[in-house]
Amino acid sequence: MASASTTIPVATFTRPNPLRICLKESQYEFLKCLRVPMYSVSTMLFPVMFYVLFGLVMGRQVIGGISTTLYLIPAYGTFGVMGASLFGTAATLASDRGLGWLQAKKASPMPMYAYFLAKLLMSAIFSTVDVLALLALGRAFGGVHLAPMVAARLVLTLVAGSFPFCAMGLAIGYFAGPTSAPAVINIFYLPMSFCSGLWMPLVLLPKFIQKIAVFLPPYHLSQLAFQQVGAGQGESALWHWQSLIGFALICLGVAWLGHQRDQQANG
């Protein structure tokens, strides 16, 4: 008796596209943060509110040879970039860890680098919106007229400077709990902003704070931004970038230690 032969089809799988995975994860991360008013509204509202109050309503002086309305755009731009980066990474990472969502993502086929790249891209998007909003307000109501290339350099400088604060956010997010993360962020965020001269010109602050400022990353980013509009203190841009890169590497090292701790705990 002849045996019937059967052909078993061979399953084929399409190799996943890493770029498509990263873009999808970034899209969902952006939508998630956009739907959380505590993040999306506060990170964009506070810099704009401060600029309207101190720049457009109360400020018509000259600081460092330029108008207050122009001077405060790099200052509050740095403040907004810090907030978008810290809250966008630290708070969401701490929440994902606390809810077990990070472990679920690790168990999925999605590469973990897509998770972290999504947070960086989302923070960069919100940072860009913050700076563009300040520029639009300055142009419409503050008499600020920057050449397109100058405005573009200012935006690119501030958005590029957001990544060290994303690294800081990862370090905080790996050690803070879901409920304590916002408080821990503010412990660093607000004092660093004040001591770096983001709320008022550094020359108006006490001498001992001026000496502390040069060790703070917001100072270096704000000085790079001030240089784009002709209000810098004549310091080396290379020194500022080196300081920010060094700070980012330290924060990434701390985040790595937190990651290793989580791996051992869930081990």
N, C-alpha and C positions, 0 to 999 in steps of 0.2 A: 504494500500500500504506500503510495507516494505521500510524503509529508508536505503539507502546505507551508510554504515559506512566507513569513510576514516581515515587513520592513518597518522598523521603529524609527519614526522621524527624530532627527537630532535637533535638540533645542539650541537656538542661537540667541545670544544676548548682545545687545548694542552697548558698546563701551560708553559709559557716562561721560558727558562733556563737563569738565571741571568749571569752565567759565559759566556755563548755563546754571550749574548748581549754585555757584557763588552769587550770581545775579538773582536767582530765585530766593535764596536765603536772605539776601539784602532787601529784596522787595518786601518779604514778610516781616523782617525786622523793622523796616521803616513804617509799615502799616501798623504794626503792634505799638510802636512808640507814638505814632500819630494819634492813635485812639486812646492814649493815656493822657488826659488833660494835665495831670501833675507834671508830666515831662514836656509835652509838646507846647503847652501854653506858657508854663513858667520859664522855660529856657529861652523862649523868644520874647516874652513879655517884659521881663525884668530889664534887660539891656535897653530895649526900646523905651520903656517907662523912665528909666534914669536919664536917657539921652534927651527925651522930651522935657523933663523937669529941669535938669541942670544945664542942658545945652541950649534948648530952644526958648524956654520960659525965663530962666534966671540968668543964663550966661550970655553976656554980650561983651566979654572982655577979650583981651589978647593974652595968650599963653605961649611962651617960647617963640614969639614972632608970628604966630598964626592965630586965627580966631578960635574962640572956645568951641564953636559949632564944628569946626574941622578937627580940633585937637581931641575932642571926646569920641570921635568915631573910632580911631585906633584903640583908645582906652577901653571903651565899652564893647568894642568888637572883640578884644582879648577876653574881657569878662564873659561875653556871650559864648565864645568858643570854648572857654574852660567849662562853663556850665553844661553845654551840649555834650561835650566829650566825657566829663566825669559822670554825670547822671546817666548818659546813654550807655556807658559800659559798666560802671560799678553797680548801679542800682539794678540793672537788668541781669547782670551776671549773678549777683547775690540772690536775686529772686529765683533765677533758673536753678541755682544750686540748692536753695532751700526747698523748692517744690519737687526736686528730682528730675526736672526737665532736662538738665544738662546730662544726667546719666542716660536718659532715654535717647538723647541725640547721639551720645557716644555708642550706644548699642545699634543705632541705625546705620545704613550704608553711607550716609553722608559723611564726607571727610570733615574732621573737626576744624581744619583751617578755614573752611567756608563759614563756620559759625563766628569766628573771630573777625574775619575779613568783613562780614556783614555788619558787625558792630562799628568797625572803622569807617566803612562807607556811609552808614547811617549817620554817624556823628559828623562826618564831613559835609553831608547834605544839610543837616540842621545848622551847622556852623556857617555854611555859605548863605543860607537864608537869613541868619542873624545879621551878617555883615552887609548884605545887600539891602536889608530893611533900614539899617542905619544910614547907608549911603543915600537911599531914596529919600529919607526924611531930611537929611542934611541938604540935599539938592533942592527939595521942594519948599522947605520952610526955613532953612538956615543959611541960604546964600552960599552953599558949598559947591564949587564948580571944579571938579578934578578932571584932568585929561583922561580919556578912556584907558590909556596904557597905565597911568598912575593908579587909577581905580582897580584895574585888573591885577596889578602887582600887589596892591594892598589886600585884595581878596585872596589871592594865591598864597601870600605870606601867612595870613591868619589861618587859612584852611590847612596849609602844610604844618603850621604850628599846633594844630589840634591833636596830632598823633602822639606827641609825648604825654598829653593829658589823657588820651585814651589808654596809654600804657599805665599811667597812674591809676586810672579807673579799674583796669584789670587787677592790679595789685590790691586795691581796696576790696574789689568784688570777691576775691578769693579768700579774704579773711573776715569780712563783715557778714552779718546775717541779713536775711531779707528785710526785717523790720528796722534794724539798726543802720543799714547802709546809707540812707539819706542823711541821718545825723552825723555819721562819720565823714561823709563827703563834705558837709558844711563846716566841720571842724577844720578841714584843710582849705576848702574853697574860699570862704569869706575872709579869714585872716590873711591868706596869701594875696588875695585881691587888694585888700586895703594896704598892706605893707609894700606892695609892688607899685603903688601909685596909680591904680586903675580908677579909684573913686575920686581922688584929688591929686593934683600935680605933686610929684615926689619932692620938689623943692619946698613945699609947704609943710611937709611932715618933719617930725623931730629928727635930729642928726643920727641918732642910734638906729632909727627905722631905715633911713637912707643907706646905712652901712649894711643892714640886714638884707635889703632889697636885692643886692647884686647876687645873693645866693638863692634867690627864688626864681623858678622857671617862668612865672607870669611876667616878671620884670624883663626877662630876655626877649620873650615874644612881643611884648608891648613896645620895646625899644626897636625891634625889627620893623614893626608896623609904623611907628613914629617916623622912622627913617624914610619910609615910602612917601610921606607927605611933607618932608622937610622939617621935622620937629625932633629929630634924634639928638643925642648928646655927643655925637662925634665918636662913639665907641665902635670897635670893630664888629662888623656883621658876622665875620667868621667866628669870633669869640662867642657871640650870642647863639649861633647855630650849634657850635660845639657843646655849649652848656646844655642846650635843649636835648641834643642827641645823647649826651652822657646821662642826663636825668632819665630819659626814656629807657636806656639800657639798664639802669639801676632798677627802675620800676618793673621792667620785664623780668629781671632776675628774681625780684620779690614775688611776682606773679607765678613764675615757674616753681618756686618753693611751695606756694600755695597749691598749685596744681599737683605737685608730687605728694603733698600731704593728703589731698583728697583721694588720689589714686591709692595710697596706702590704707586710708580709712575705708574705702569701698572695695578694697582688694581682693 
